[in-house]
Amino acid sequence: MRERFIPAIIMLIAGTVTSIINMINKVEIVPGLKRLLLILVIFYLIWLIAKVFIHKAMNMRPKQEEENKEEEESKGEEEKPQENT
């Protein structure tokens, strides 16, 4: 699943749960909509913070793999016997 769909799905689920809870508790429309807006904004901010950490983790992984490959190559070169001609 593409990462661009994640915030929409999470916010839809949060909005649905909030709306159902408001209906069960028989909350009036205006306070219920205020709660819904607050919940959606909070979940959006949480997604923005999580997105930063996800991008950092994804960018670190290729760098670590490159470093591991370089270390393996340097070890392989050191292990080769040098020929004296």
LINQUI-V613216 format. One record per residue. RES is the residue in three letters. D_CENTER is the distance of its C-alpha to the mean C-alpha in Angstrom with 1 decimal. Layout:
RES_D_CENTER, RES_D_CENTER
//
This chain:
MET_12.1, ARG_11.0, GLU_7.7, ARG_10.3, PHE_11.5, ILE_8.6, PRO_9.7, ALA_13.2, ILE_13.3, ILE_11.9, MET_14.4, LEU_17.1, ILE_16.9, ALA_17.0, GLY_19.8, THR_21.7, VAL_21.7, THR_22.8, SER_25.5, ILE_26.8, ILE_27.1, ASN_28.9, MET_31.3, ILE_32.1, ASN_32.9, LYS_34.8, VAL_33.3, GLU_34.9, ILE_33.2, VAL_32.6, PRO_31.1, GLY_29.0, LEU_27.6, LYS_27.0, ARG_25.0, LEU_23.0, LEU_22.3, LEU_21.3, ILE_18.9, LEU_17.3, VAL_17.1, ILE_15.6, PHE_12.8, TYR_12.2, LEU_12.2, ILE_9.8, TRP_7.3, LEU_8.5, ILE_8.2, ALA_4.7, LYS_4.3, VAL_7.1, PHE_6.3, ILE_4.0, HIS_7.1, LYS_9.4, ALA_8.9, MET_9.4, ASN_12.3, MET_13.8, ARG_14.2, PRO_16.7, LYS_18.6, GLN_19.1, GLU_20.4, GLU_22.7, GLU_24.0, ASN_24.8, LYS_26.6, GLU_28.6, GLU_29.6, GLU_30.7, GLU_32.7, SER_34.3, LYS_35.3, GLY_36.7, GLU_38.8, GLU_40.1, GLU_41.2, LYS_43.3, PRO_46.9, GLN_48.4, GLU_51.5, ASN_54.5, THR_56.6
//
